[in-house]
């Protein structure tokens, strides 16, 4: 997947409705998140085959 495609998909996700600051929950924007995921997959092969629980 291309980086811009990933950023677009992440941009469509719903963010936290009520983050808990004491748990350090905060939204990471799609620009940063897409680059983190892209690097994790393309540099370390850490994403393919993984599942995220909802």
LINBEL-V951947 format. One record per residue. N is the residue number from 0. NEAR is the number of other C-alpha atoms within 12 Angstrom. D_FIRST is the distance of its C-alpha to the first C-alpha in Angstrom with 1 decimal. Layout:
# LINBEL-V951947
N;NEAR;D_FIRST
N;NEAR;D_FIRST
This chain:
# LINBEL-V951947
0;15;0.0
1;15;3.8
2;21;6.5
3;17;8.5
4;16;6.6
5;23;6.7
6;23;10.2
7;19;11.2
8;18;10.7
9;24;12.6
10;19;15.1
11;13;16.1
12;16;17.2
13;13;20.9
14;15;22.3
15;14;25.3
16;10;28.4
17;13;30.8
18;13;29.6
19;11;32.2
20;10;32.8
21;8;34.9
22;8;31.9
23;11;29.8
24;13;27.4
25;14;25.8
26;20;22.7
27;21;20.0
28;20;18.5
29;24;14.9
30;21;14.9
31;19;16.1
32;22;14.3
33;25;10.8
34;23;12.0
35;22;13.8
36;26;11.0
37;26;8.8
38;18;12.1
39;16;13.1
40;20;10.4
41;17;10.4
42;12;14.1
43;12;15.5
44;13;13.4
45;15;14.5
46;17;12.0
47;14;11.4
48;8;14.3
49;11;15.4
50;8;16.8
51;7;17.7
52;4;21.1
53;3;21.9
